[in-house]
Amino acid sequence: MLIPAGILASLIVGAGMFSLPHVFVRAGLIYGIAALAFFAWVSGSLNSRYAEVIDKDGTDKRFAGYAKKNLGKKGYIASLVFVLGGTAFTLAVYLSLSSSFFSLIFPSLPEWAAALIFWVFGTAIALLGTKRGSAASLAVFLAMAAMIVFFGVFALFKGDAGNIASATLFDPKNLILPFGPLLFSLSGRSALSSIREGYKEKEYSLSKFKKAIRLGVIIPAVIYAVFAAAVIVLSGRGVTPDAVTGLTALPAWGLAAVGALGLLAIVDSYALLGLEFTGIVSKDVKIPKALSLALFAVIPLLIYFLGSSDFLTLVGITGGIFLAAESIMVIFMGRKVFGRRLSDVPLIAVFVLGIIYEIVGFFR
């Protein structure tokens, strides 16, 4: 149970956590922690339902395949739209965050130039097509872990605990603000099929798999709470939307180290996600490989430069619209396989409310 839980936790912890300190400060610290606990339960519940769908099917499918079997052709098409849209916006999230990390190393470098440099390297790595798999995931997780430990040590010795004491506890105006970022930050559904395949036949059972899922979600939630607290006490001039550019308590070399670790953590994730995007486009949508690679290269860049380069907005859209829609599909797939559950309607209502909030907020 510990190994699959650790794999899931390592794949969940990622770029989304950098949105949480600012979101918690705006929505209220106590409310933010409560929302984190609630969405950890939501994520664990949804992932367990998806695990049931995988277990019942017993074949080597991915999300679109399960949608097609359980929800028909319309479900299949919707799944492709949501997965591809969510992946493209996630890639744009990495572009936005990369400029923040670059600014810690090269403060005078324009944001657009930093994003473009990152895009060149991330795209080039993906186009090489090298399969790095679990080794890359481990490297990313270790870089993230090193950064969190780094923040924690400095927070203990250089931070101002008064920043937490003076933080707003709850702001009803931002009641739904944490929805998209938390759903994005705790998302791990896409890794479940691979984790399931990693079990040895005699060691697998659905109950063990579901226990590993719950633990694999709890670990990131605890990490996020520690990370948010550390960032808040280290941000002397206020917590910024990307969490890192407001870390005034860190020395110049510390900021540069955070920037380097951050770029290391997200560049390979960008490339791996790009390979996932091209795989779906070429295999499921049946678009030629060369065109799928071109779409991967261009679409995130268009979202960043023509849509929005704001980190928090991109995270909110990715989690609050695309992942929320995917979550609704998981609920309906679960209903198809195992019937209705009491939590179905409340969860769907939460997701629909979040989708409406993000859409209205984007056009406001």
Residue pairs with C-beta under 8 A, 6 or more apart in sequence:
1 208
1 211
1 212
1 215
2 212
2 215
4 195
4 198
4 199
4 209
4 212
4 216
5 211
5 212
5 213
5 215
5 216
5 219
6 216
6 219
7 134
7 137
7 191
7 195
7 198
7 216
8 188
8 191
8 192
8 195
8 212
8 213
8 216
8 217
9 141
9 215
9 216
9 217
9 219
9 220
9 223
10 137
10 138
10 140
10 141
11 137
11 141
11 188
11 191
12 185
12 186
12 187
12 188
12 191
12 216
12 217
12 220
13 141
13 144
13 145
13 220
13 223
14 140
14 144
14 185
14 265
14 266
14 269
15 90
15 93
15 94
15 97
15 266
15 269
15 315
16 93
16 181
16 184
16 185
16 186
16 187
16 315
16 319
17 144
17 185
17 220
17 223
17 224
17 227
17 243
18 97
18 100
18 242
18 243
18 244
18 311
19 181
19 184
19 185
19 241
19 242
19 243
19 311
19 312
19 315
20 32
20 36
20 178
20 181
20 182
20 185
20 224
20 227
20 228
20 243
21 227
21 228
21 231
21 232
21 235
21 239
21 243
22 239
22 240
22 241
22 242
22 243
22 312
23 32
23 177
23 178
23 181
23 182
23 312
24 32
24 33
24 36
24 178
24 228
24 232
25 32
25 167
25 168
25 232
25 238
25 239
26 168
26 171
26 174
26 177
27 35
27 170
27 171
27 174
27 175
27 177
27 178
28 167
28 168
28 169
28 170
28 171
28 174
29 164
29 167
29 168
29 169
29 232
30 169
30 170
31 169
31 170
31 171
31 175
31 178
32 178
32 228
33 225
35 178
35 179
35 182
36 178
36 182
36 221
36 224
36 225
37 221
39 178
39 179
39 182
39 183
39 186
40 186
40 217
40 218
40 220
40 221
42 183
42 186
42 327
42 347
42 350
43 183
43 186
43 187
43 188
43 217
44 213
44 214
44 217
44 218
45 343
45 347
46 189
46 327
46 330
46 331
46 347
47 188
47 189
47 192
47 213
47 217
48 210
48 213
48 214
49 330
49 331
49 333
49 334
49 338
50 189
50 192
50 330
50 333
50 334
51 192
51 196
51 206
51 209
51 210
51 213
52 206
52 210
52 334
52 337
52 338
53 66
53 70
53 330
53 333
53 334
53 337
54 61
54 66
54 192
54 193
54 196
55 196
55 206
55 209
56 337
56 338
57 66
57 69
60 193
60 197
61 69
61 193
62 193
63 79
63 83
63 189
63 190
63 326
64 76
64 79
64 80
64 83
64 280
64 284
66 333
67 75
67 76
67 78
67 79
67 329
67 333
68 75
68 76
68 79
70 332
70 333
70 336
70 337
71 78
71 79
71 329
71 332
71 333
71 336
75 329
75 332
75 333
78 325
78 329
79 326
79 329
80 280
80 284
80 285
82 322
82 325
82 326
82 329
83 280
83 322
83 326
84 277
84 280
84 281
84 285
85 321
85 322
86 318
86 322
86 323
86 326
87 273
87 276
87 277
87 280
88 277
88 299
88 300
88 303
89 303
89 314
89 317
89 318
89 322
90 184
90 273
90 318
91 270
91 273
91 274
91 277
91 296
91 299
91 300
91 303
92 300
92 303
92 304
92 307
92 308
92 314
93 184
93 311
93 314
93 315
93 318
94 118
94 122
94 266
94 269
94 270
94 273
94 300
95 115
95 118
95 119
95 270
95 300
95 301
95 304
95 309
96 115
96 242
96 304
96 309
96 310
96 311
96 314
97 242
97 262
97 266
97 311
98 114
98 115
98 117
98 118
98 263
98 266
98 267
99 111
99 112
99 114
99 115
99 118
99 309
100 242
100 244
100 245
100 262
100 311
101 244
101 258
101 259
101 260
101 262
101 263
101 266
102 109
102 114
102 117
102 118
102 259
102 263
103 109
103 111
103 114
103 245
103 259
104 244
104 245
104 255
104 256
104 258
104 259
104 262
105 255
105 256
105 259
105 260
106 114
111 309
112 305
112 309
115 304
115 309
118 263
118 267
118 270
119 300
119 301
121 267
122 267
122 270
122 271
122 274
123 271
123 274
123 296
123 297
125 267
125 268
125 270
125 271
126 270
126 271
126 272
126 274
126 275
126 278
126 296
127 293
127 297
129 275
131 275
132 268
132 272
136 268
136 272
137 272
139 264
139 268
140 264
140 265
140 266
140 268
140 269
143 261
143 262
143 264
143 265
144 261
144 265
146 261
147 258
147 261
147 262
147 265
148 223
148 226
148 227
148 230
150 254
150 257
150 258
150 261
151 227
151 230
151 231
151 234
151 258
152 226
152 230
154 230
154 234
154 249
154 250
154 254
155 229
155 230
155 233
155 234
158 234
158 249
158 250
159 230
159 233
159 234
159 249
160 233
160 234
160 236
160 249
161 233
163 232
163 233
163 235
163 236
164 229
164 232
164 233
167 232
176 353
176 354
176 357
177 316
179 316
179 319
179 320
179 324
179 350
179 353
179 354
179 357
179 358
180 315
180 316
180 317
180 318
180 319
180 320
180 321
180 323
180 324
180 354
180 357
180 358
181 312
181 315
181 316
181 319
182 319
183 319
183 320
183 323
183 324
183 327
183 354
184 315
184 316
184 318
184 319
184 320
184 323
185 220
185 224
185 319
186 217
186 220
186 221
187 319
187 323
188 216
188 217
189 326
189 330
190 276
192 213
195 209
195 212
196 204
196 209
199 209
231 239
231 243
231 244
231 247
232 239
233 249
234 247
234 248
234 249
234 250
235 246
235 247
235 248
235 249
236 246
236 248
236 249
237 246
237 248
238 246
239 246
240 246
241 310
241 311
241 312
242 311
242 312
244 255
244 258
244 259
244 262
247 254
247 255
247 258
250 258
274 296
277 292
277 295
277 296
278 289
278 292
278 293
278 295
278 296
281 287
281 291
281 292
281 295
281 296
282 288
282 289
282 292
285 292
287 295
303 314
308 314
308 317
308 362
313 362
316 358
316 361
317 358
317 362
320 354
320 355
320 357
320 358
321 355
321 358
321 359
324 351
324 352
324 354
324 355
324 358
325 351
325 355
327 347
327 351
328 348
328 351
328 352
331 344
331 347
331 348
334 341
335 341
335 344
